[in-house]
Each structure stands twice: as C-alpha cells, then as structure tokens.
Amino acid sequence: MTEPLPLLKLYCSIFSIILSIACFSQYTEAEVIDVIQSYQVEDDEFYDPGLFPVKRKWSFSSNYVDDNSIFFTASINSTLRMLNDKLDDRSREIVASILKETNPVYGKYRNRNGGITYNFWQTVSPDLPFPNGNKLISNKKSRLPDDFDTTVLIALSRGKNKRYDSLFRKQMVAYASRTDRANVKLITPDEYLNSKAYETWFGKNMPQTFDLCIMSNVLLYVIERDFEWNEYDEATASLIKEMVLNNDHLERTANISHHSDSPALVLYHIARLIAADTDNRFDSIKEKVQNDLIDLLNERNNEVEKVMILSSLHRLGYETNDTIDLKRWQKQMRSFSFFSINPFNISKGRSRYIPSITWVSEPYNWTLLLELMVLQKQQG
C-alpha cells in the first residue's frame, strides 16, 4: 500500500496545518485554502509539479496506488476559478498561484496527435493508462480516448482564451454532427438513443454514453463562454431535463452518470448549471431539483455528500441552517469516492459482479468544503 500522499514533506505540511486548526469548531476560508495549496505537488518522482495527488484502488481492495490523472486537478482548479471573485484578497492570491503552478503540466494531457482535446491520463511517454496498474489494464489497448469532461474542465480552469475557445467550439459541433455517429454503440437507456446531445468520448470505437454530469459541465462551459446556442446545446439541455423529470438521477444513477453512483454529485452538477444559466432554460426542473436536494439532505448520512447537497441548495437560493459535522467529514473524506471507472465497459451501467476502479481526491474534497463556506458567506 502506497502512502496516501507521495511526499513525506507534503504529508507533514498538511498534517501540521490540520493539527493547528483542530481546536476550531469551524474552519476559516484562509485555513482551508492553505490546506488545499499544501497538497499541490512541488517535486516528486511520480507526480509532475502543479498536480494534486490522487489515490486509486480496485473497489474490492484496501490497497491504494498513486494516480496522476489530470481530472481531479482540473476539477479543483475550475472550482477555484469559479469561486475566485467571491474570495478575499489573500485567498485570490493563493488561487492565482495554484493555477499558475498547474498551467505548464496541462500540455502532457493534450491530444497525442496534436489536437486540441485532452485526456484523463498523460499522452506523453510511456503513454499508458492506469499508471501504477497491472499488465491486464496498463497497456496500449486500454488507452482511453480524449473526453469532453476533461477538456472542458481544463478550459474552465485556464480561463477564457478566444483562439482556443473558438477552435474547440468548432470541434464540438463537428464531432456532434459527424456522419458515423449512429454507428457507435451507445450505452444509455433506450428512450434516449436518438438524442443529438453531446456524448462523452472523442473516439471512433469507444462505446459512447450520455452522462448527466458531463453534459452539465459541457453546457456550463457553453454558458460561461457565452456561445450562441446550437441544436446540440439545445438537445443536451432537453436531455438533461428529461432525465431529471424521469427521476433517472435518483433511480438509475449508474445508467446516466456512468462514473458516479452518487445522486448528490449528480444533483450538484445540475444545480451548478441551473445557477449559471441566466436565460432560465432550466426553470422547468429547478423546483424539482431543489426538492430532491432537500429530500436527499434528510436521507444522506455522509458528510462529504452533505457538503455538495448544501452547496447546491445555496446556489438555488434555498436557505438552510444545516451544518457539517467537521470531525466526521474529515474522517470520511479520506476514503470517500464518488468517481469510478469500469475498465471492461459493461453495457447498461455497472455489473455488480465485476469490480470497478475507484478514486479518492482529498484536495478536491477540501475544495468542495471551501466552496460551501464561500456560498454560505455569500448568502449571509
């Protein structure tokens, strides 16, 4: 079993920060932003500088290995950038430093053929998936194609870039309108097969999915960049609303959110999209999403999920006095995983008989906590 964090120096730094605030019943924004920054790698044999370390394991195992996926680093950085205007001056300086340190490493995840999309893992030598994995899955045949989610999260992390955004917008449309789209196996409930919504992968042979979290992130990017909406944007919005009205996010989560079985995470993505859309395209589901979040708040006993639920309610303008048990949260967030991949691409969701690979990102969980604190402060 590897150390949860690769650097003894880094581990000691984080421990000392957490220990110094242990006597507080509530963390401050400055304390949490310090903890987040302390995770960012400076010098390591496995992790490139600027990355945030991630732990990965088979769902049946207790043994973690280090993983250098860019996905969680991009998730952390895009969240920090979205929060930036609401932070105090000191925290904004730290966020600027975090984003600056990460920026050089993004190139290692860019399309291996020189394109403008990005991959979950590095596309440079040795260019193999599942780093620190066994030979069964760490081979060229198991390479993932570039994906929409990683690409838009990196774009959101880096901020607006007129040239890049224009090129990627054209690629979004070109890929969504490709003539061989119908020839690729689509892993999704039958009633959604004919949708023109954005899929998950930029690949020719990879089975495609309509993923509610990914579609929400793609439209978040479309809104943030103020693109004129096209038929694929509209189809994606319609599919999101249809899935919510059909209760798929609660009853068939694994079928419409293929890397997360957490209704809290799915609703978090939807609520973030609704809050970002100033044109009220999602008014037909806003009340339902809010009510589903309230119901989930009363049912869930996990503090990590509760953080996402409360942030989502605050985004939708719902005032609540519920608080987080920070002692329980700190214990749970070290092992809680809401992200997984089934490397064998089981159709129609996951098979309970074949294990998945799960990821844990402590710094992302701290980032979600910071987000809740900022939203609570904003609501007053």
Sequence and secondary structure as in RCSB ss.txt:
>XXXX:A:sequence
MTEPLPLLKLYCSIFSIILSIACFSQYTEAEVIDVIQSYQVEDDEFYDPGLFPVKRKWSFSSNYVDDNSIFFTAS
INSTLRMLNDKLDDRSREIVASILKETNPVYGKYRNRNGGITYNFWQTVSPDLPFPNGNKLISNKKSRLPDDFDT
TVLIALSRGKNKRYDSLFRKQMVAYASRTDRANVKLITPDEYLNSKAYETWFGKNMPQTFDLCIMSNVLLYVIER
DFEWNEYDEATASLIKEMVLNNDHLERTANISHHSDSPALVLYHIARLIAADTDNRFDSIKEKVQNDLIDLLNER
NNEVEKVMILSSLHRLGYETNDTIDLKRWQKQMRSFSFFSINPFNISKGRSRYIPSITWVSEPYNWTLLLELMVL
QKQQG
>XXXX:A:secstr
   SSS HHHHHHHHHHHHHTTT SS  HHHHHHHHHHHS SS SSS TT   EEEEETT    EEE  SHHHHH
HHHHHHHHGGGS HHHHHHHHHHHHHHGGGGGGGB TTS S B SS  STT  SSTT  TTTSSGGG   EEHHH
HHHHHHHH   HHHHHHHHHHHHHHHT TTGGGS EES GGGTT     SEE SSS EE  HHHHHHHHHHHHHT
T    HHHHHHHHHHHHHHHTTHHHHSHHHHSTT   HHHHHHHHHHHHHH TT TTHHHHHHHHHHHHHHHHH 
  HHHHHHHHHHHHHTT        HHHHHHHTTT   EEE TT  SSS  TTS  EEEE HHHHHHHHHHHHHH
HHHH 
